[in-house]
Amino acid sequence: MKLELRGITKRFGALVANDNINLTIEPGEVHCLLGENGAGKSTLMNVLYGLYTADEGDVLLDGVVQHFNGPGEAMAAGIGMVHQHFMLVPVFTVAENVMLGHEQTRGLGRLDLDSARTKVVEIAARFGFHVDPDAVVEDLPVGVQQRVEIIKALSRDAKVLVFDEPTAVLTPQETDELMGIMRQLRDAGTAIVFITHKLREVRAVADRITVIRRGAVVGEAEPTSTDAELAALMVGRAVELTVHKDAPQYSKAALEVDHLEITDPAGSVLVDDVSFTVRGGEVLVIAGVQGNGQTELADALLGLVQPSGGSIRLDGAALDGGSVRSFLDAGVGFVPEDRNVDGLVGSFSVAENLMLDRTDGPPFVRHGILQLKARDEFARHAVEEFDIRTQGIDAPAGRLSGGNQQKVVLARELSRDLRLFVASQPTRGVDVGSIEFIHKRIVATRDSGVPVIVVATELDEAVALGDRILVMYRGRVVGIVPSTTPRDVLGLMMAGIAPEGMDAA
């Protein structure tokens, strides 16, 4: 099925999210829609999927103009969409999720789950998905949940399949598997729209590339284009893709983690006998496939998780066992891995979010009274210093692009007097222009003499930012190695295989 978008324009008040966009996607091709967060890519696809109505322009399928009044009509016409945040009911089984909204019944009005199971098995077998139709979705790994979304779309005979930032929640291994699935779908004749801002993925899977910037198409590129060429089209200027940093200037040992152990309520060990030291003036990257204890370890460094054993000391003073407030007061800055859940209050203004963890006293609160002038002056300065693109400090943070939301979190944490900075996946879901900025701020923090810990699942980022890399597997430390360690060795370590001469954890 051939998809055409002709002259699509979508406005939200004075904001033109899509400006006269023309796009053609042929059957049997992967057409990448590349652009920064907030460029208008998802808005355009929501118009296609019937979630929004275009103010101007037409959607055509095989040359016929379509008028969708909702996703149901788009799906019936052969359009499927795999959203960045999965549209699944966690407590339902795979089969129940696949049939949801398209329920079939048999005698006495009973749901025909057998048909749904059969459909899941057939599609899974066709693409080698290995998905159990009776598995409960919340028990499945993220990568498998995404396959359920794909099965759901294909079960409704999708001829055009839209992937909206599909790798934002995937590990590198799951991303590679998804690339393979997309190629299979393409080879089977499906027209695929791949929305992303990740250059490596674009060059790996795209047949054609259209670049959108500030709501308008600014050019087309070939998959053979260099990362620098693609980045310049996205951002509108040359982007520095390499992290430049001088050799670390170490100070005395600042953070000491000794035999740390963390268990969950069921008694399972999530972090197992982890020890390391981070000196002032260095970046230690904690690397590994997501789900191997990195999240819990990072949370323990802010008191969000209480260890069941071991100790955490900062500049010689014990931190473990204290409240989150005591960690903050000790000078710990923390960027959580999910800014929307743990880093921001979307309905609060930019100014309010910038003072979230500083409401217990001056300069923003005196005698229990909020000092609006001090808050707003600080917010305006932070917006300028951290290049936060917003309509104003009173704008809700939830309306900012992902990169600008992350800058709000970064500005809040780095504007305090820090003795330790922990950033958990600081560039997840962030566009290339913002990544450049965030990396520079992390390096600047390290160069100021503050010990820095970065949790990273992408090897490129780990190697670029780290002075040393600590690799975790199943809650244990496989090894701590220099950032010059070859990628293939790091990949083996992420699978639990220690370098020669070092015992596997």
C-alpha positions in Angstrom: 0.0 0.0 0.0 1.4 3.4 -1.0 1.0 6.2 1.5 1.1 9.9 0.5 0.8 13.0 2.7 0.1 16.1 0.7 0.4 19.6 2.1 -0.2 18.6 5.7 -0.5 21.6 8.1 -1.4 21.3 11.7 -1.6 24.2 14.1 -2.0 24.4 17.9 -2.9 28.0 18.5 -0.1 30.2 17.2 2.3 27.2 17.0 2.6 25.6 13.6 3.6 22.0 14.4 3.4 20.8 10.8 3.9 23.3 7.9 2.8 22.1 4.4 4.5 18.7 4.6 4.7 16.4 1.6 5.8 12.8 2.0 5.5 9.6 0.0 6.1 6.1 1.5 6.2 3.2 -1.0 5.3 -0.4 -0.2 8.3 -2.5 0.8 10.5 0.4 2.0 11.7 1.8 5.3 11.2 5.5 5.1 12.9 7.3 8.0 11.5 10.5 9.4 14.5 12.1 11.1 14.4 15.2 13.3 15.0 16.6 16.7 12.5 16.1 19.5 9.8 18.7 19.0 10.4 18.9 15.3 6.8 17.8 14.5 7.4 14.1 13.5 5.0 12.6 16.0 2.4 15.2 15.3 2.5 14.3 11.6 2.1 10.6 12.4 -0.8 11.4 14.8 -2.5 13.1 11.9 -2.0 10.0 9.8 -3.3 7.8 12.5 -6.5 9.8 13.1 -5.5 11.1 16.5 -5.4 14.7 15.1 -7.2 16.3 12.2 -5.1 18.3 9.8 -6.0 22.0 9.3 -4.9 21.7 5.7 -3.8 18.9 3.4 -4.7 15.3 2.6 -3.8 11.7 3.5 -3.9 9.3 0.5 -3.7 5.5 0.4 -3.1 4.1 -3.0 -4.2 7.4 -4.5 -7.5 7.6 -2.6 -8.0 10.6 -0.2 -8.8 9.4 3.4 -10.7 11.1 6.2 -10.0 9.4 9.5 -12.1 10.3 12.5 -10.1 8.2 14.9 -7.5 5.5 15.1 -10.1 2.8 14.6 -10.8 4.1 11.0 -7.0 4.4 10.3 -6.5 0.8 11.5 -9.4 -0.4 9.4 -7.8 1.3 6.4 -4.5 -0.7 7.0 -2.4 1.7 9.1 -0.8 0.5 12.3 1.3 2.4 14.8 3.8 1.2 17.4 4.0 4.1 19.9 7.1 5.1 21.9 5.1 4.4 25.1 3.3 1.1 24.6 -0.5 1.1 24.4 -0.9 -2.2 26.3 -2.9 -3.2 29.3 -0.2 -4.6 31.7 -2.5 -7.0 33.5 -3.9 -8.5 30.3 -2.4 -11.4 28.5 -0.8 -11.0 25.1 -3.8 -12.5 23.4 -6.2 -10.3 25.3 -4.2 -7.2 24.3 -4.2 -8.2 20.7 -7.9 -8.6 20.5 -8.7 -5.5 22.6 -11.0 -3.2 20.7 -11.6 -5.9 18.1 -13.2 -8.5 20.3 -14.6 -11.6 18.6 -17.3 -13.7 20.4 -18.7 -17.2 20.1 -21.6 -19.0 21.7 -23.4 -17.1 24.5 -21.4 -14.0 23.8 -18.1 -15.5 25.2 -14.8 -13.9 24.0 -13.1 -16.0 21.4 -9.7 -16.0 23.0 -8.7 -19.1 21.0 -8.8 -17.1 17.8 -6.6 -14.4 19.3 -4.1 -17.0 20.5 -4.0 -18.6 17.1 -3.4 -15.2 15.5 -0.6 -14.4 17.9 1.1 -17.8 17.3 0.8 -17.4 13.5 2.3 -13.9 13.4 5.0 -14.7 15.9 6.0 -17.8 14.0 6.2 -15.8 10.7 8.6 -13.4 12.2 10.4 -15.5 14.8 9.1 -13.5 17.7 8.8 -16.3 20.3 5.9 -14.7 22.2 3.6 -16.7 24.5 0.0 -15.7 23.8 -0.9 -16.5 27.4 1.9 -14.5 29.0 0.8 -11.5 31.1 2.2 -8.3 29.5 3.6 -6.8 32.7 5.7 -9.9 33.2 7.4 -9.5 29.8 10.7 -7.7 29.1 10.3 -4.3 27.3 11.6 -5.7 24.0 9.0 -8.5 24.0 6.3 -6.0 24.9 7.2 -4.0 21.8 6.8 -7.2 19.7 3.3 -7.5 21.2 2.6 -4.1 19.8 3.8 -5.1 16.4 1.7 -8.3 16.5 -1.3 -6.3 17.5 -0.9 -4.0 14.4 -0.2 -6.9 12.1 -3.2 -8.8 13.4 -5.4 -6.0 11.9 -3.7 -6.4 8.5 -1.6 -3.3 8.7 -0.1 -2.5 5.3 1.6 0.7 6.6 3.3 0.5 9.9 4.6 3.5 11.9 7.3 3.1 14.5 7.4 6.2 16.7 10.8 6.5 18.4 10.6 2.7 18.9 14.1 2.3 20.4 13.7 4.9 23.2 13.0 2.1 25.8 15.2 -0.7 24.3 18.6 -2.0 25.1 21.2 -2.1 22.3 20.6 -5.8 21.8 16.8 -5.3 21.6 17.4 -2.4 19.2 19.4 -4.7 16.9 16.6 -7.2 17.0 14.1 -4.6 16.1 16.1 -3.5 13.1 16.0 -7.1 11.9 12.2 -7.2 12.4 11.8 -4.0 10.4 13.8 -5.5 7.5 11.6 -8.6 7.6 8.4 -6.5 7.5 9.8 -4.4 4.6 10.8 -7.5 2.7 7.2 -8.8 3.1 5.9 -5.7 1.4 4.9 -3.5 4.4 5.5 0.2 4.1 7.3 1.3 7.2 7.6 4.9 8.6 10.5 5.0 11.1 10.5 8.1 13.4 13.7 8.7 15.2 16.5 11.1 16.0 19.2 8.4 16.4 21.7 8.6 13.6 23.2 5.2 13.9 19.8 3.5 13.6 18.8 5.6 10.6 21.9 4.6 8.6 21.4 0.9 9.7 17.9 0.4 8.4 16.5 3.3 6.3 16.0 3.0 2.5 15.1 6.8 2.3 15.4 9.6 4.8 13.3 12.8 5.1 14.5 15.4 7.6 12.0 17.6 9.5 13.1 20.7 11.4 10.7 23.0 13.2 7.6 21.5 11.6 8.8 21.6 8.0 10.7 19.3 5.6 14.2 20.7 5.2 15.6 18.0 2.9 16.1 14.4 2.0 19.2 12.3 2.6 20.7 9.0 1.6 21.5 6.3 4.2 25.1 6.7 3.0 25.2 10.2 4.4 27.6 10.7 7.2 26.4 11.3 10.8 27.7 14.9 10.6 25.7 15.6 7.5 22.5 14.1 9.0 23.0 16.0 12.3 23.6 19.3 10.5 20.3 18.8 8.6 18.4 18.0 11.8 19.7 20.9 13.8 20.4 23.5 11.1 24.0 23.9 12.1 27.2 21.9 12.4 27.0 19.6 15.4 30.0 18.3 17.3 29.4 14.6 17.7 32.7 13.9 19.4 33.0 14.4 23.2 36.2 16.5 23.8 37.7 16.2 27.2 41.2 16.6 28.6 42.9 14.0 30.7 41.3 13.9 34.2 42.9 15.9 36.9 42.2 13.6 39.9 41.7 14.9 43.5 41.4 12.7 46.5 39.0 9.7 46.5 35.5 11.3 47.0 32.9 8.5 46.7 33.5 5.0 48.2 31.0 2.2 47.7 32.0 -0.9 49.6 30.4 -4.3 49.3 26.9 -2.9 48.5 24.0 -5.2 48.4 20.4 -4.4 47.5 17.5 -6.8 47.6 13.9 -6.5 46.5 10.8 -7.1 48.8 10.8 -10.8 47.7 14.4 -11.2 48.8 16.0 -11.4 45.3 19.4 -9.8 45.2 19.5 -7.0 42.7 22.9 -5.5 43.5 25.4 -8.1 44.7 28.6 -7.2 46.6 29.4 -4.1 44.5 32.5 -2.1 45.4 34.2 0.9 43.6 35.7 4.3 44.2 35.1 7.5 42.2 37.7 10.2 42.5 37.0 13.9 42.2 37.6 15.0 38.6 36.7 11.8 36.8 33.7 10.2 35.1 32.9 6.6 36.0 30.4 5.1 33.6 28.3 2.2 34.9 27.5 0.2 31.8 25.5 -2.9 31.0 22.3 -4.2 29.5 19.4 -2.5 31.3 18.0 -4.6 34.1 21.3 -5.8 35.6 21.2 -3.7 38.8 22.3 -0.3 37.5 19.0 1.4 38.2 19.0 0.2 41.8 22.6 1.1 42.3 22.0 4.6 41.1 18.9 5.0 43.2 20.9 3.9 46.3 23.3 6.9 45.6 20.4 9.3 46.3 18.8 7.3 49.2 15.8 6.3 47.0 16.7 2.6 47.8 18.0 1.4 51.1 20.9 -1.1 50.8 20.6 -4.4 52.7 24.3 -4.5 53.2 27.5 -2.5 52.6 28.3 1.2 52.8 28.4 4.4 50.8 30.8 7.2 51.9 31.2 10.6 50.4 34.3 12.5 51.4 34.7 10.1 54.3 31.2 10.6 55.7 28.6 7.8 55.7 25.6 8.4 53.4 23.8 5.0 53.5 20.7 4.8 55.7 19.9 8.5 55.4 16.8 10.1 53.8 16.8 11.5 50.3 16.9 14.9 51.8 20.1 14.1 53.7 21.7 12.9 50.4 20.7 16.2 48.7 22.0 18.2 51.6 25.3 16.3 51.4 25.7 17.7 47.9 24.4 14.8 45.7 23.0 15.9 42.3 20.8 13.3 40.6 19.4 13.0 37.1 16.9 10.0 37.0 16.6 7.7 34.1 12.9 8.5 33.6 12.5 12.3 33.7 8.7 12.1 33.3 8.2 9.8 36.3 11.0 10.9 38.6 12.5 14.1 37.3 9.7 16.5 36.5 6.1 17.4 37.4 4.7 17.9 33.9 1.8 20.2 35.0 4.2 22.4 37.0 5.8 25.4 35.3 9.5 25.4 34.2 10.2 27.8 37.1 8.5 25.5 39.6 10.4 22.4 38.4 13.7 24.3 38.6 13.2 24.7 42.4 11.6 21.3 43.2 14.3 20.0 45.5 15.0 23.4 47.1 11.8 24.2 48.9 13.1 23.9 52.4 14.7 27.3 52.8 16.5 30.3 51.2 16.7 31.6 48.6 13.3 30.3 47.4 11.5 30.0 50.7 11.7 32.3 53.7 9.7 31.8 56.9 7.5 29.3 54.9 6.7 31.8 52.2 7.6 31.3 48.6 9.9 34.0 47.2 8.5 34.4 43.7 11.0 37.1 42.7 14.0 34.9 43.6 12.5 31.9 41.9 11.7 33.7 38.7 15.2 35.4 38.5 16.8 32.0 39.0 14.6 30.4 36.4 15.3 33.1 33.8 19.0 32.7 34.4 18.8 28.9 34.1 16.7 29.0 30.9 19.4 31.2 29.3 22.4 29.3 30.7 21.1 25.9 29.7 19.5 26.9 26.5 16.1 25.7 27.5 13.7 26.3 24.5 10.4 27.3 26.1 7.7 29.9 25.6 8.5 31.2 29.1 9.3 30.2 32.6 5.6 29.9 33.4 5.0 27.3 30.6 4.2 23.8 31.8 7.3 21.6 31.7 5.2 18.7 30.3 4.8 20.7 27.0 8.5 20.9 26.3 10.3 18.6 24.0 12.3 15.7 25.6 15.6 17.4 25.2 14.4 20.6 26.8 12.7 18.7 29.7 16.1 17.0 30.3 17.8 20.4 30.3 15.4 21.6 33.0 16.4 18.6 35.2 20.1 19.2 34.4 19.8 22.9 35.2 18.1 22.2 38.5 20.7 19.7 39.7 23.9 21.4 38.4 22.8 24.8 39.8 23.5 23.5 43.3 26.8 23.2 45.2 27.7 19.6 44.3 30.1 17.1 45.8 28.8 14.2 43.7 26.8 14.1 40.4 24.9 11.0 39.3 23.3 11.0 35.9 21.3 7.9 35.0 20.9 7.6 31.2 21.1 11.4 30.8 20.5 11.4 27.0 17.7 8.8 26.7 15.1 10.1 24.3 17.1 13.3 23.7 17.9 14.8 20.3 21.4 15.1 18.9 21.6 18.8 19.5 20.7 18.4 23.2 23.0 15.4 23.5 25.9 17.6 22.5 25.0 20.2 25.2 24.4 17.6 27.9 27.7 15.9 27.3 29.6 19.2 27.5 27.9 20.0 30.8 28.8 16.6 32.3 32.5 17.1 31.2 32.5 20.6 32.7 31.2 19.2 36.0 33.9 16.6 36.0 36.5 19.3 35.2 35.3 21.3 38.2 36.6 18.5 40.4 33.3 16.9 41.2 33.1 13.1 41.0 30.7 12.1 38.3 28.8 8.8 37.7 26.9 8.2 34.5 24.7 5.2 33.9 24.7 4.3 30.2 23.3 1.4 28.2 24.8 2.6 24.9 28.4 1.8 24.4 29.1 4.9 22.3 28.1 7.1 25.1 30.0 5.0 27.7 33.2 5.2 25.7 32.8 8.9 24.9 32.1 10.1 28.4 33.9 7.7 30.7 37.4 7.9 32.1 36.7 4.4 33.5 33.9 2.0 32.7 32.3 -0.3 35.3 30.3 -3.1 33.7 27.5 -4.8 35.6 25.9 -8.2 34.9 23.2 -9.8 37.0 23.9 -7.3 39.8 27.6 -7.9 40.0 30.7 -6.1 38.8 32.2 -7.9 35.8 35.1 -5.5 35.8 36.3 -1.9 35.8 38.3 -1.0 32.7 39.6 2.1 30.9 37.4 3.8 28.4 39.9 2.8 25.7 38.8 -0.8 26.1 37.7 -2.2 22.6 34.0 -2.3 22.0 34.0 -6.1 21.4 35.5 -6.6 24.8 33.0 -4.3 26.5 30.2 -6.2 24.7 31.4 -9.5 26.0 31.6 -8.0 29.5 28.0 -6.9 29.2 27.2 -10.6 28.6 29.0 -11.5 31.8 32.3 -12.5 30.3 35.3 -10.9 32.0 38.4 -9.8 30.1 41.3 -12.2 30.1 43.0 -12.3 33.4 40.0 -11.1 35.3 37.5 -13.4 36.9 33.8 -13.1 35.8 31.5 -11.8 38.5 
